[in-house]
Amino acid sequence: MVSFHHRGIIIEATVETVPCAFMLENQPRMRIDRIPDVRVNFWGYIIQNGNLDGLAFVKSCTQYFLQCYWKRSSKQGTRIELGKTLNDGEKSDVEKTLNIVARQKDNQHYLHIYVQENGRTTNEVYLDGQETIMLDIALGKAVNLLTPTPHFVSPYPFGYY
């Protein structure tokens, strides 16, 4: 179980294990199926385990920021070129977007994460390097709990027929 709550960003990931019985060559067998439940919530902008694209997008943005942060921390005044937007895939009256931008203030780099609803900023946070590392670790743990889900589930383990 992963539970991360920091300044309005909530990452919760759990895995339920379910025993599954099957027959192999007339011998009863048992396997354990994992059912993951991953939810990332940025002030109402929710990314769930069915949306690996959204999770990978946020994780890659934090990784890019951290790589640039440590590479450029010794050079004062250099910019980190990061400005990405993730649109909500739901069809609703309110259009939500998650924006991730690198900002610099007083020779310090910050990761600016904010949610916009219909073009108006509703919630935002500025994360420094340490807070971004914490967010990156929590996202990595949540992504690692996800398991591949095949379209065809064979009754035989490891795909043997």
N, C-alpha and C positions, 0 to 999 in steps of 0.2 A: 504494500500500500504506500502510495506517495501522497502527501498532503502538504501543499505549499501555499501560504497566504502571506502576501507582502504588498502593502500599499494599494490594495484594490485588485491585485492580480491573484487569481485563485487557480491552482493546478491540483486536481484530484484524480488519482489513478488507482484503481483496484483491479484485482484479478480473482475471479471465482473459478475454482476447480471443480469439475463435474466428472464423476466416474462414468464410463461408457463401456458396456459389455458387448462383445461380439464373438462370433465363432470363426475359428481358423483351423481348417482341416479337421472338422468335427471336434475340436478342442475349444472349450470356453476360454476366452481371453478378456482382459480388462485393460483399458487405457484411460488416461486422465486427459480430458479436454480442458483447455484454458479459455475462459470467457473474459476478455479485458473490458474495462469501462474507463475511458480516459476523457476528462473534461477540462478544458482550459477556458477560463472566464476572465475577460478583460472588461470589467464594468458593464456587463450585459452583452458584450460581443462574445459569443460562445463558439468554441471550436471543439467538436466531439471526435470520438475515435473513428468515425466513418470518414473523417476529413483529414487524411494524412497529408494532403497538399498544404492545408493551413498550418498544421503542426510543423511540417518541414520548412515552410516559409518563415515562420517566426524563429525557429531554431537556427536556420541559416543566417537570418538577419543578426541574431545575437552573436553567432560565431564570427561573422564578418566584422562586426563592430569591435569585438574583443581582439581579433587579429590586428586590425588597424590601430586600436587603442594602444596595444603594447609595442607595436612597431614604431608609432609616432609619438610615444610619450616623452621621449628625450628631446624631440624637436618641438619647441614651443611655437605655436601659431600655425601649425599645419592642420589642414582640414581633413575630415573623414567624409568621403562622398557616399552617403547613405541616405536614401529617401525612398521608402517603399510603402505601397498601399495594398491592403488586402480587402477586397469587396465582399460583402455578405451575399451568399448565394440564394438567400431566401427571397421569395416574392412577397413583399409586404408593403404597407404604406410608408414605413420608415426605412430609408436606405442607410445602412450602417457601414462604416469603413473603419478598419484598423490601420493606423499609420505609424510607421517606425522610422524615425529620423535621427541622425547624429547631429548634436548641437555642441557648440563650444561657447563657454562663458568664463571669463577671467582665467584664460589659459587652462581650463579644465574641460575635458570631453564628457558629455552626457548622452545617454540614449533616451530620446524623447519618444514615449509611447502614448498615443492618444486615440480616442474613439470619437468619430464624428457621426452625428445623426442628421441627415438632410443638409450636410455642409456646415453644421454648427458643432463646435467642439463641446463635448459633454463632460468627459473626464480625461485627465492627463497625468503623467508622472515623468519625472526626470530621474533616470537611474545612473549612478556613477559606475565605475569599473567593477567594484566589489559586488554591488547589487546586480549588475548584469551577469556576473559569473554565477551568482546564486540562481538567477532566473534560467540561465543556460543549463546548469546542472539539473534543475527540476524538470525542464523540458526534455532533456536527454533521458532521464529516468522514465518519464511518461511515455516517450516514443519507444523505448526499449521494452516496455511491457506489452506493446501491441504485437499480435501474432498474425501471420498470414492466414487468410481465410480462402481456401480453394473453392471454386465453383462446384466441383464434383468431390464429394467426400467418399472415399473408398472405405468399405467395411474392413479392409485389410490394413494392418499397420505398414507404414513406410511404402505404400503403393504396390505391394506384392499381390499377385493374383493367383 
